[in-house]
């Protein structure tokens, strides 16, 4: 298939039946919304226009996005605003910890915008947030979804020092499409980050990555990317359908059918991935607590 076409469509294609969702009607959605507003926290659920945030908030879960809601990168798939970031909020780690406590989470996902404006890429802010969450929530599984930190060893090691059980960094797409889909990030740099995390964290940390389908990738390219992830020791994999957040973003080339996601999941398990989530509505953090790693001793 050809590479992802330029952004020029005036309308978005109609979603197939398997991608249509029902809006929530329960009080738990409103409670989650109110709590996030009260503690002045950002979530990737809202900022990235995730199609599952209705369901997740209804379940009382959310993926906290630290470092503000302004990103220093302008990826072609992402709805998060590209603006000059504000200063890092020193109180944010404790507010994330408090929200985690009030929500009664057993598995928390912490992600962040890319902060190329600060020397460590926001790694120290990740470390402080992990420490605050663990101090207030004993026995919790902590998963981080990080930017690439420009592959700086010191930044990677700083996050690892806080001992998250799961370290996620997304490959996002196949090698050929990476220059069009991701801003500043490179395919090999992302693989390098995952390799370093696994080499330095060892059995104490599970590495995780994900890709979006429907951007014009070929089947052989997806399988190649999955093999590349396994070659650097990636343990967990997510595969989901790319959905165009606004008309300014890359258009959808193909709506991948659920049965193809199931086929890819079977292939991934044969490759040795410990846990695979593959489906049209799957996102990096969607039902993240379906995988329950052992807590460190």
BAFI-3210 file (N, C-alpha, C; in Angstrom, 3 decimals, decimal comma, padded with zeros to 6 digits):
// residues 297
n [1|2|3|4|5|6|7|8|9|10|11|12|13|14|15|16|17|18|19|20|21|22|23|24|25|26|27|28|29|30|31|32|33|34|35|36|37|38|39|40|41|42|43|44|45|46|47|48|49|50|51|52|53|54|55|56|57|58|59|60|61|62|63|64|65|66|67|68|69|70|71|72|73|74|75|76|77|78|79|80|81|82|83|84|85|86|87|88|89|90|91|92|93|94|95|96|97|98|99|100|101|102|103|104|105|106|107|108|109|110|111|112|113|114|115|116|117|118|119|120|121|122|123|124|125|126|127|128|129|130|131|132|133|134|135|136|137|138|139|140|141|142|143|144|145|146|147|148|149|150|151|152|153|154|155|156|157|158|159|160|161|162|163|164|165|166|167|168|169|170|171|172|173|174|175|176|177|178|179|180|181|182|183|184|185|186|187|188|189|190|191|192|193|194|195|196|197|198|199|200|201|202|203|204|205|206|207|208|209|210|211|212|213|214|215|216|217|218|219|220|221|222|223|224|225|226|227|228|229|230|231|232|233|234|235|236|237|238|239|240|241|242|243|244|245|246|247|248|249|250|251|252|253|254|255|256|257|258|259|260|261|262|263|264|265|266|267|268|269|270|271|272|273|274|275|276|277|278|279|280|281|282|283|284|285|286|287|288|289|290|291|292|293|294|295|296|297]
n.u [000,837|000,387|002,235|001,123|-001,327|-001,297|-002,657|-005,659|-008,322|-011,744|-013,757|-014,359|-014,234|-017,110|-017,545|-017,027|-019,285|-018,124|-016,580|-018,132|-019,327|-021,077|-022,322|-021,664|-023,830|-023,734|-023,126|-020,460|-018,831|-019,238|-018,242|-015,521|-014,811|-015,307|-013,459|-010,979|-011,141|-011,229|-008,691|-007,141|-005,949|-004,485|-005,493|-004,501|-006,565|-008,526|-006,994|-005,752|-007,929|-009,026|-010,939|-011,956|-012,329|-014,749|-015,713|-013,618|-013,580|-016,079|-015,661|-014,149|-011,436|-008,388|-005,852|-003,177|-001,770|001,193|003,294|002,046|-000,213|000,791|002,654|005,993|006,326|004,979|003,258|001,808|-000,468|-001,504|-003,614|-002,909|-002,046|000,404|002,505|004,397|005,620|004,465|006,048|007,195|004,989|005,414|003,793|002,262|002,921|002,042|-000,683|-001,473|-000,941|-002,820|-005,238|-005,091|-005,272|-007,860|-009,417|-009,046|-007,286|-005,641|-003,848|-002,006|-001,595|000,828|001,531|003,059|003,439|005,762|008,690|010,867|011,965|013,177|016,141|016,305|014,163|011,885|012,183|012,883|010,550|008,777|009,966|009,536|006,767|006,125|007,283|005,695|003,145|003,497|004,115|001,726|-000,006|000,123|001,242|000,462|000,378|002,533|002,598|004,375|004,176|006,229|007,828|010,508|012,748|014,848|016,564|018,374|020,649|020,820|018,294|016,576|017,535|016,917|014,118|013,825|015,021|013,051|011,544|009,221|006,755|006,027|007,263|006,493|006,911|005,946|006,167|004,575|004,192|005,028|008,367|008,700|006,674|007,201|008,610|006,558|004,502|005,417|006,844|010,070|010,748|012,310|012,312|014,380|015,466|013,411|013,345|015,852|015,521|013,701|015,274|017,397|015,995|015,123|017,586|018,781|016,856|016,089|014,592|012,992|011,357|008,747|008,748|006,975|005,120|003,420|001,385|-000,306|-002,760|-003,869|-002,878|-001,770|000,093|001,773|001,063|003,388|005,147|004,119|004,451|007,228|007,883|006,873|008,593|010,974|010,484|010,398|013,028|014,413|013,660|011,038|008,168|005,351|002,532|000,532|-002,017|-003,887|-006,638|-005,956|-007,445|-008,564|-008,078|-008,725|-009,537|-007,163|-005,233|-003,437|-005,115|-007,326|-006,336|-007,241|-009,805|-009,211|-010,222|-011,816|-011,161|-008,686|-007,074|-007,225|-005,867|-003,294|-002,738|-002,487|-000,204|001,629|001,747|002,891|005,395|006,414|005,583|004,567|002,102|-000,701|-002,663|-004,995|-006,979|-009,662|-010,395|-008,401|-005,991|-002,893|-003,155|-005,521|-007,604|-005,357|-004,881|-005,498|-003,272|-001,370|001,317|003,784|004,395|007,311|009,664]
n.v [-001,196|002,365|005,091|007,058|009,402|012,992|015,475|016,365|015,897|016,887|015,935|013,414|009,860|007,718|005,938|002,427|-000,121|-001,545|000,297|002,127|003,717|003,673|006,373|007,233|006,699|006,568|007,436|007,258|008,171|010,946|011,434|010,859|012,842|015,122|014,807|014,968|017,573|018,961|018,437|019,523|018,137|016,718|014,458|011,915|010,826|012,767|014,886|013,713|012,955|010,354|007,567|005,878|007,098|007,632|005,100|004,289|006,274|005,847|003,429|004,285|004,743|006,254|007,713|009,373|012,430|013,950|016,883|018,950|020,184|020,849|020,152|019,662|018,632|017,832|015,637|013,819|012,366|012,998|014,624|016,332|019,584|021,554|023,657|026,307|025,010|025,351|026,080|023,240|021,751|021,743|020,664|018,800|015,945|015,070|015,587|013,807|011,447|011,685|011,638|009,063|007,618|008,335|007,300|004,677|003,025|000,094|-000,287|001,986|004,289|006,407|009,019|011,397|014,590|015,342|016,835|018,458|020,820|020,917|019,852|017,119|016,013|015,744|013,628|013,601|014,616|012,555|010,626|011,770|011,769|009,037|008,188|009,646|008,591|005,899|006,158|006,996|005,027|001,999|-001,140|-000,798|-001,202|000,305|001,869|003,357|005,531|006,729|009,548|009,613|010,705|011,656|009,574|009,692|008,439|009,099|010,130|007,977|006,148|007,537|007,408|004,637|004,210|004,787|002,560|001,586|-000,873|-001,441|-000,308|001,680|002,553|003,889|002,572|003,316|003,284|001,681|001,298|002,630|004,578|006,210|008,819|010,474|010,226|010,678|013,316|014,473|012,156|008,952|005,733|003,883|005,078|004,810|002,018|001,713|002,966|001,179|-001,133|-000,387|000,010|-002,592|-003,966|-002,696|-002,676|-005,293|-008,329|-007,054|-005,167|-004,815|-004,345|-002,405|-001,730|-000,036|000,067|001,883|001,009|001,244|003,399|003,129|001,159|-001,919|-005,456|-007,063|-005,178|-004,553|-006,990|-007,104|-004,915|-005,847|-008,002|-006,581|-005,266|-007,445|-008,217|-006,423|-007,104|-006,504|-006,930|-006,659|-005,900|-003,603|-003,161|-001,109|000,639|003,429|006,594|009,515|012,476|015,203|017,200|018,277|016,481|013,433|011,493|008,629|005,707|003,136|001,151|-001,228|-004,554|-006,315|-009,079|-009,182|-007,924|-009,862|-011,937|-010,836|-010,682|-013,379|-013,978|-012,348|-013,486|-015,924|-015,032|-014,506|-012,478|-011,531|-010,570|-009,517|-007,001|-006,491|-004,910|-003,026|-000,807|-000,710|000,941|002,374|002,403|001,184|-000,796|-001,500|-002,735|-005,367|-006,856|-008,142|-007,670|-009,191|-007,733|-005,908|-007,371]
n.w [000,000|-000,554|000,975|003,844|002,890|002,089|004,355|003,437|003,145|003,374|004,893|007,378|007,040|007,394|010,383|010,754|011,948|014,076|015,384|016,625|019,536|022,683|024,578|028,037|030,883|033,579|037,074|037,809|035,770|035,854|038,415|038,115|036,271|037,829|039,923|038,579|037,653|040,095|041,188|039,301|037,082|034,148|031,580|029,297|028,081|027,500|026,318|024,098|022,721|023,057|022,014|023,909|026,340|027,515|028,319|030,033|032,049|033,032|034,214|036,268|035,879|034,640|032,545|033,651|032,634|032,817|033,266|032,019|029,398|026,987|024,201|022,968|020,515|017,226|016,206|013,486|014,047|016,490|018,879|020,906|021,981|020,316|021,662|023,262|026,191|029,618|032,799|034,675|037,014|040,337|042,318|041,085|041,075|043,684|043,495|041,513|042,889|044,965|043,513|042,495|044,872|045,794|043,754|044,100|042,711|041,502|039,591|037,938|035,261|034,021|031,967|029,677|028,083|025,414|026,516|025,331|025,902|028,356|030,054|030,867|029,620|031,108|032,820|035,581|036,650|036,108|037,811|040,359|040,417|040,294|042,709|044,547|044,081|044,796|047,500|048,611|047,890|048,625|047,363|044,733|041,162|038,952|035,928|033,332|030,541|028,335|026,623|024,146|025,363|023,911|023,777|025,887|028,171|030,928|031,518|030,992|032,893|035,211|035,377|035,516|037,981|039,775|039,836|038,211|037,434|034,825|031,785|029,272|025,934|022,960|019,669|017,633|014,691|011,532|010,178|007,624|007,554|009,676|009,499|008,472|010,285|012,904|014,800|014,965|016,428|015,960|014,376|014,986|017,255|019,122|019,381|020,521|023,021|024,267|024,256|025,974|028,367|028,945|029,110|031,294|033,279|033,493|034,717|036,506|035,385|033,056|029,605|027,206|024,240|021,523|018,523|015,933|013,570|010,140|008,800|006,367|006,311|005,402|005,626|005,898|006,863|009,366|010,703|010,593|012,238|014,662|015,067|015,324|017,735|019,495|019,250|020,781|023,246|024,026|025,983|026,172|024,096|022,266|019,879|017,817|016,167|014,151|014,494|013,025|014,691|014,193|011,293|010,541|010,965|010,073|007,623|007,859|006,316|006,103|007,573|009,759|010,004|012,749|012,816|011,617|013,476|015,460|014,219|014,063|016,770|017,435|015,931|017,275|019,830|019,203|018,577|021,029|022,771|026,009|026,820|024,957|023,555|021,221|018,950|017,380|019,063|020,908|022,873|024,095|026,916|027,383|029,290|030,773|033,157|032,725|032,453|034,947|036,610|038,803|042,009|043,078|045,365]
ca.u [000,000|001,167|002,408|-000,011|-001,508|-001,294|-003,900|-006,372|-009,734|-012,617|-014,631|-013,830|-015,102|-018,040|-016,962|-017,712|-020,083|-017,316|-015,894|-019,100|-019,414|-022,211|-021,901|-021,980|-024,986|-023,595|-022,580|-019,012|-018,190|-019,294|-017,353|-014,151|-014,661|-015,272|-012,204|-009,892|-011,279|-010,892|-007,247|-006,483|-005,092|-004,726|-005,452|-004,323|-007,896|-009,142|-006,096|-005,493|-009,240|-009,135|-012,340|-012,372|-012,315|-016,087|-015,776|-012,639|-014,038|-017,249|-015,102|-013,392|-010,006|-007,914|-004,411|-002,758|-000,767|001,937|004,134|001,220|-000,955|001,396|003,736|007,010|006,342|003,750|003,062|000,687|-001,611|-001,838|-004,450|-002,395|-001,624|001,827|002,697|005,493|005,123|004,618|006,991|006,705|004,243|006,045|002,776|001,507|003,077|001,189|-002,088|-001,673|-000,997|-004,100|-006,297|-004,955|-005,803|-009,312|-010,053|-008,853|-006,660|-004,647|-002,911|-002,082|-000,770|001,289|002,191|003,452|003,771|007,199|009,222|012,213|012,435|013,953|017,336|016,109|012,949|010,822|012,415|012,815|009,135|008,269|010,451|008,856|005,367|006,108|007,553|004,539|002,045|003,785|004,075|000,342|-000,807|000,953|000,811|-000,077|001,183|002,774|002,987|004,672|004,203|007,134|008,408|011,790|013,808|015,967|017,417|019,426|020,819|020,546|016,845|016,012|017,918|016,222|012,781|013,995|015,390|011,820|011,039|007,897|006,693|005,880|007,824|005,930|007,261|005,294|006,781|003,497|003,913|006,113|009,554|008,528|005,754|007,591|008,868|005,311|003,582|005,987|007,669|011,362|011,039|012,729|012,024|015,500|015,629|012,421|013,832|016,990|014,989|013,151|016,391|018,121|015,158|015,140|018,939|019,122|015,835|016,037|013,322|012,216|010,476|008,210|008,709|005,713|005,057|002,184|001,316|-001,602|-002,933|-004,801|-002,195|-001,205|001,142|001,542|001,105|004,768|005,792|003,650|005,133|008,627|007,958|006,685|009,852|011,958|010,194|010,839|014,492|014,952|013,145|009,732|007,343|003,909|002,235|-000,833|-002,298|-005,218|-006,981|-005,776|-008,617|-008,171|-008,702|-009,298|-009,255|-005,795|-004,327|-003,346|-006,371|-007,351|-006,218|-008,003|-010,365|-008,783|-011,305|-011,484|-010,548|-007,259|-006,420|-007,125|-004,797|-002,023|-002,530|-001,971|001,184|002,448|001,954|003,848|006,714|006,891|005,077|003,954|000,701|-001,040|-004,006|-005,090|-008,371|-009,886|-010,474|-007,286|-005,014|-001,770|-003,533|-006,875|-007,639|-003,967|-004,852|-005,694|-001,986|-001,103|002,657|004,076|004,994|008,674|009,779]
ca.v [000,000|003,599|005,742|007,866|010,556|014,280|015,852|017,231|015,565|017,872|015,212|012,137|008,762|007,177|004,833|001,140|-000,470|-002,034|001,412|003,044|003,500|004,273|007,329|006,743|007,257|006,290|008,496|007,123|009,044|012,309|011,508|010,933|014,176|016,084|014,632|015,504|019,034|019,459|018,335|020,215|017,164|016,422|013,053|011,696|010,437|013,945|015,684|013,012|012,598|008,901|007,150|005,028|007,756|007,494|003,814|004,230|007,126|005,186|002,370|004,918|004,724|007,310|007,751|010,721|013,027|014,927|017,790|019,923|019,714|021,453|019,279|020,305|017,966|017,990|014,389|013,900|011,583|013,298|015,809|017,183|020,876|021,863|025,032|026,450|024,509|026,118|025,461|022,033|022,032|020,976|020,002|017,831|014,557|014,762|015,584|012,519|010,437|011,822|011,159|007,605|007,114|008,511|006,429|003,295|002,286|-000,932|-000,214|003,356|004,599|007,792|009,390|012,806|015,215|015,465|018,080|018,669|022,129|020,756|019,049|015,680|015,584|015,512|012,362|013,822|014,793|011,179|009,969|012,339|011,334|007,619|008,105|010,161|007,633|004,698|006,501|007,152|003,886|000,804|-002,307|-000,443|-001,434|001,587|001,778|004,651|005,617|007,860|009,946|008,926|011,398|011,783|008,407|010,046|007,407|009,613|010,277|006,626|005,575|008,253|006,834|003,263|004,223|004,865|001,181|001,257|-002,284|-001,505|000,859|001,679|003,599|003,420|002,650|004,032|002,846|000,924|002,103|003,468|005,678|006,989|010,244|011,211|010,077|011,146|014,509|014,388|010,790|008,024|004,321|003,231|005,652|004,176|000,668|001,850|003,233|-000,068|-002,052|000,054|-000,244|-004,028|-004,358|-002,127|-003,019|-006,746|-008,975|-006,215|-004,278|-005,279|-003,309|-002,428|-000,788|-000,153|000,626|002,187|000,474|001,990|004,576|002,786|000,151|-003,238|-006,565|-007,480|-004,134|-004,704|-008,162|-006,721|-004,062|-006,708|-008,734|-005,625|-005,052|-008,620|-008,295|-005,584|-007,631|-005,958|-007,986|-006,436|-005,232|-003,160|-002,821|-000,514|001,374|004,883|007,406|010,904|013,301|016,395|017,224|018,748|015,367|012,435|010,787|007,172|005,046|001,882|000,658|-002,621|-005,360|-006,987|-010,394|-008,996|-007,671|-011,159|-012,675|-010,256|-011,072|-014,755|-013,901|-011,729|-014,460|-016,902|-014,390|-014,517|-011,413|-012,075|-010,145|-008,787|-006,429|-006,162|-004,722|-001,679|000,245|-000,813|002,012|001,996|002,226|000,633|-002,021|-001,827|-003,613|-006,767|-007,517|-007,934|-008,171|-009,338|-006,573|-006,173|-007,784]
ca.w [000,000|-000,567|002,269|004,283|002,020|002,784|005,008|002,507|003,106|004,008|005,818|007,814|006,605|008,384|011,134|010,662|013,114|015,199|016,041|017,226|020,977|023,382|025,599|029,373|031,588|035,002|037,909|037,970|034,775|036,388|039,573|037,603|035,686|038,919|040,653|037,762|037,666|041,428|041,407|038,178|036,422|032,734|031,197|027,862|027,612|026,907|025,491|022,849|022,159|023,015|021,872|025,029|027,647|028,104|029,013|031,122|033,148|033,598|035,069|037,338|035,592|033,758|032,363|034,024|031,753|033,598|032,490|031,324|028,228|025,803|023,753|022,136|019,205|016,438|015,469|012,558|014,501|017,885|019,078|021,977|021,444|020,189|022,098|024,202|027,475|030,847|033,732|035,331|038,238|041,420|043,134|040,293|041,529|044,823|043,057|040,843|043,949|045,663|042,622|042,461|046,145|045,848|042,766|044,534|041,621|041,787|038,460|037,444|034,093|034,032|030,721|029,655|026,810|025,186|027,071|024,802|026,362|029,590|029,770|031,068|028,931|032,079|033,531|037,024|036,985|036,151|039,023|041,516|040,386|040,672|044,148|045,282|043,938|045,586|048,931|049,050|047,420|048,757|046,614|043,430|039,967|038,289|034,525|032,712|029,078|028,243|025,349|023,943|026,105|022,967|024,041|026,843|029,191|032,272|031,681|031,066|034,179|036,276|035,484|035,987|039,400|040,567|039,823|037,677|037,026|033,371|031,106|027,929|024,958|021,739|018,345|016,933|013,329|010,897|009,860|006,438|007,790|010,855|009,256|008,240|011,402|014,167|014,688|015,642|016,868|014,912|014,608|015,669|018,595|020,005|019,675|021,424|024,364|024,802|024,493|027,172|029,543|029,242|029,527|032,597|034,261|033,610|035,029|037,429|034,635|031,782|028,577|026,476|023,127|020,768|017,185|015,337|012,223|009,312|008,267|005,065|006,493|004,810|006,573|006,151|007,666|010,745|011,263|010,782|013,423|015,823|015,251|015,830|019,145|020,241|019,204|021,871|024,506|024,405|026,570|026,027|022,828|021,974|018,482|017,723|014,957|014,128|014,185|012,790|015,732|013,550|009,854|010,335|011,209|009,016|007,401|007,960|005,017|006,130|008,827|009,852|010,565|014,015|012,618|011,304|014,767|016,133|013,551|014,485|018,160|017,411|015,463|018,324|020,907|018,697|018,619|022,404|023,636|027,218|026,841|023,730|023,425|019,801|018,539|016,839|020,070|021,846|022,963|024,957|028,311|027,457|030,108|031,104|034,328|032,350|032,722|036,374|036,915|040,241|042,639|043,530|046,774]
c.u [000,873|001,292|001,216|-000,130|-001,470|-002,649|-004,642|-007,869|-010,547|-013,574|-013,949|-014,771|-015,983|-017,412|-017,728|-018,383|-019,225|-016,544|-016,855|-019,296|-020,644|-021,683|-022,395|-023,204|-024,859|-022,963|-021,063|-018,264|-018,124|-018,365|-015,894|-013,865|-014,493|-013,949|-011,037|-009,936|-010,814|-009,380|-006,436|-005,469|-005,489|-004,722|-005,217|-005,661|-008,575|-008,233|-005,817|-006,776|-009,390|-010,600|-012,858|-012,548|-013,689|-016,167|-014,851|-013,083|-015,268|-016,812|-014,309|-011,895|-009,663|-006,401|-003,940|-001,641|-000,075|002,765|003,355|000,500|-000,472|002,634|004,723|007,115|004,977|003,533|001,775|-000,559|-002,215|-002,563|-003,949|-001,786|-000,101|002,016|003,919|005,008|005,304|005,636|006,367|006,099|004,764|005,042|002,035|001,706|002,165|-000,291|-002,417|-001,795|-002,329|-005,254|-006,288|-005,542|-007,318|-010,049|-009,895|-008,186|-005,665|-003,552|-003,061|-001,151|-000,458|002,023|002,525|003,570|005,289|007,652|010,678|012,794|013,241|015,040|017,093|014,846|011,777|011,005|012,318|011,371|008,430|008,677|009,714|007,394|005,242|006,308|006,342|003,373|002,285|003,690|002,647|-000,528|000,043|000,370|000,273|000,906|001,305|003,313|003,259|004,658|004,985|007,403|009,782|012,957|015,048|017,021|018,569|019,478|020,409|019,045|016,170|016,301|017,220|014,812|012,875|014,301|014,172|011,054|009,582|007,890|006,617|006,393|007,390|006,487|006,786|006,136|005,859|003,181|005,126|007,238|009,290|007,683|006,178|007,867|007,607|004,420|004,095|006,915|008,901|011,717|011,484|012,445|013,143|015,738|014,647|012,838|015,000|016,537|014,495|014,262|017,122|017,318|015,219|016,524|019,240|018,107|015,715|014,645|012,438|011,230|010,029|008,228|007,497|005,780|003,771|002,286|-000,129|-001,635|-003,955|-004,209|-001,574|-000,087|000,765|001,652|002,536|005,501|005,374|004,361|006,613|008,799|007,786|007,950|010,939|011,749|010,651|012,359|015,140|014,325|011,803|008,795|005,862|003,641|000,773|-000,920|-003,720|-005,403|-006,676|-007,086|-008,181|-008,851|-009,342|-008,922|-007,848|-004,773|-004,360|-004,683|-006,224|-007,272|-007,111|-008,573|-010,102|-009,859|-010,866|-010,782|-009,060|-006,468|-006,235|-006,004|-003,424|-001,707|-001,970|-000,510|002,099|002,736|002,952|005,264|007,276|006,469|004,314|002,465|000,449|-002,469|-004,111|-006,553|-008,578|-009,856|-009,344|-006,386|-003,958|-002,194|-004,892|-006,849|-006,217|-003,889|-005,220|-004,409|-001,559|000,271|002,859|004,721|006,407|008,716|010,472]
c.v [001,248|004,173|006,617|009,116|011,856|014,592|016,835|016,952|016,599|017,228|013,918|011,025|008,267|005,969|003,544|000,798|-000,844|-000,922|002,408|002,687|004,185|005,218|006,879|007,423|007,090|007,457|008,432|007,985|010,471|012,469|011,630|012,314|015,231|016,015|015,234|017,024|019,611|019,498|018,950|019,305|016,990|014,908|012,970|011,312|011,596|014,642|015,037|012,543|011,084|008,481|006,348|005,783|007,739|006,212|003,784|005,073|006,523|004,069|002,947|004,848|005,864|007,188|009,173|011,204|014,154|015,830|018,832|019,322|020,383|020,638|020,043|019,660|018,095|016,762|014,446|013,182|012,103|014,625|016,733|018,448|021,007|023,344|025,089|026,027|025,513|025,411|024,220|022,392|021,141|020,217|018,897|016,389|014,189|014,752|014,300|011,408|010,477|011,330|009,637|006,979|007,197|007,591|004,955|002,428|001,250|-000,937|001,187|003,521|006,090|008,063|010,872|013,298|015,168|016,829|018,245|020,000|022,046|019,705|017,547|015,166|015,324|014,252|012,525|013,996|013,444|010,513|010,464|011,883|009,871|007,473|008,558|009,185|006,414|004,972|006,547|005,941|002,618|-000,343|-002,009|-000,816|-000,104|001,341|003,182|004,502|006,879|008,289|009,300|009,555|011,633|010,692|008,722|009,021|007,897|009,727|008,915|006,014|006,257|007,689|005,406|003,205|004,295|003,543|001,029|-000,220|-002,445|-000,200|000,785|002,846|003,103|003,616|003,407|003,496|002,118|001,871|003,090|004,704|006,596|008,461|011,076|011,256|010,740|012,331|014,379|012,964|009,941|006,590|003,674|003,797|005,008|002,753|000,715|002,101|001,943|-001,074|-001,682|-000,224|-001,713|-004,468|-003,901|-002,482|-004,508|-007,273|-008,125|-005,310|-004,961|-004,112|-003,518|-001,424|-001,028|000,493|000,886|001,574|001,321|003,252|004,325|001,767|-001,149|-004,307|-006,967|-006,456|-004,227|-005,882|-007,862|-005,866|-004,884|-007,513|-007,816|-005,368|-006,243|-008,702|-007,434|-005,957|-007,098|-007,089|-007,885|-005,608|-004,821|-002,777|-002,290|000,233|002,863|005,555|008,855|011,816|014,578|016,343|017,715|017,620|014,368|011,704|009,283|006,606|003,821|001,635|-000,849|-003,437|-006,088|-008,317|-010,281|-008,686|-008,988|-012,001|-012,157|-010,604|-012,489|-014,770|-013,373|-012,718|-015,536|-016,353|-014,332|-013,349|-012,036|-011,765|-009,293|-008,288|-005,914|-006,086|-003,293|-000,569|000,188|000,415|001,598|001,638|001,558|-000,712|-002,469|-002,801|-005,056|-007,565|-007,146|-008,494|-008,351|-008,070|-006,900|-006,524|-006,695]
c.w [000,000|000,830|002,577|003,426|002,792|003,377|004,115|002,452|003,873|005,000|006,230|007,391|007,744|009,063|010,886|011,985|014,315|015,922|016,680|018,697|021,539|024,462|026,974|029,975|033,099|035,750|038,017|036,959|035,314|037,580|039,133|037,042|036,789|039,681|039,877|037,715|039,005|041,644|040,265|037,482|034,959|032,545|029,697|027,237|026,881|025,908|024,140|022,171|022,000|022,924|023,055|026,335|028,298|028,929|030,221|032,310|033,815|034,544|036,238|037,130|034,642|033,637|032,595|033,104|032,508|032,679|031,719|030,135|026,944|025,420|022,875|020,756|018,529|015,569|014,649|012,992|015,800|018,049|020,180|021,375|021,407|020,466|022,994|025,582|028,603|031,741|034,363|036,686|039,367|042,265|042,386|040,745|042,700|044,432|042,299|041,881|044,680|044,805|042,557|043,725|046,175|044,881|043,117|043,489|042,145|040,722|037,878|036,243|034,111|032,726|030,769|028,229|026,641|025,699|026,625|025,241|027,656|029,362|029,872|030,393|029,855|032,903|035,042|037,480|037,017|037,464|040,258|041,572|040,795|042,174|044,968|045,237|044,819|047,086|049,456|048,711|047,461|047,936|045,230|042,318|039,228|036,890|034,005|031,195|028,754|026,803|025,206|024,697|025,236|023,193|024,997|027,965|030,573|032,526|031,827|032,439|035,353|036,482|036,015|037,477|040,310|040,559|039,366|037,263|035,506|032,775|029,649|027,120|023,600|020,485|017,386|015,550|012,767|010,484|008,718|006,711|008,928|010,548|009,037|009,474|012,674|013,924|015,569|016,060|015,682|015,346|015,423|017,062|019,567|020,358|020,654|022,858|025,005|025,111|025,780|028,435|029,933|029,731|030,945|033,680|034,501|033,906|035,935|036,697|033,341|030,801|027,682|025,332|022,358|019,401|016,795|013,944|011,467|008,716|006,891|005,138|005,781|005,897|006,906|007,010|009,127|011,411|011,506|012,034|014,698|016,116|015,809|017,317|019,985|020,300|020,286|023,209|024,937|024,823|026,197|024,776|022,764|020,506|018,406|016,420|015,108|013,750|014,080|013,805|015,201|012,073|009,544|010,486|010,044|008,844|007,609|006,546|004,963|007,520|008,874|010,574|011,843|013,831|012,256|012,581|015,528|015,538|013,981|015,937|018,248|016,960|016,557|019,448|020,475|018,722|020,029|023,271|024,802|027,270|025,608|023,838|021,997|019,390|018,088|017,875|021,097|021,727|023,985|026,374|028,483|028,181|030,458|032,265|034,004|032,513|034,129|036,732|038,412|040,779|043,088|045,004|047,594]
res [x|x|x|x|x|x|x|x|x|x|x|x|x|x|x|x|x|x|x|x|x|x|x|x|x|x|x|x|x|x|x|x|x|x|x|x|x|x|x|x|x|x|x|x|x|x|x|x|x|x|x|x|x|x|x|x|x|x|x|x|x|x|x|x|x|x|x|x|x|x|x|x|x|x|x|x|x|x|x|x|x|x|x|x|x|x|x|x|x|x|x|x|x|x|x|x|x|x|x|x|x|x|x|x|x|x|x|x|x|x|x|x|x|x|x|x|x|x|x|x|x|x|x|x|x|x|x|x|x|x|x|x|x|x|x|x|x|x|x|x|x|x|x|x|x|x|x|x|x|x|x|x|x|x|x|x|x|x|x|x|x|x|x|x|x|x|x|x|x|x|x|x|x|x|x|x|x|x|x|x|x|x|x|x|x|x|x|x|x|x|x|x|x|x|x|x|x|x|x|x|x|x|x|x|x|x|x|x|x|x|x|x|x|x|x|x|x|x|x|x|x|x|x|x|x|x|x|x|x|x|x|x|x|x|x|x|x|x|x|x|x|x|x|x|x|x|x|x|x|x|x|x|x|x|x|x|x|x|x|x|x|x|x|x|x|x|x|x|x|x|x|x|x|x|x|x|x|x|x|x|x|x|x|x|x|x|x|x|x|x|x|x|x|x|x|x|x]
***
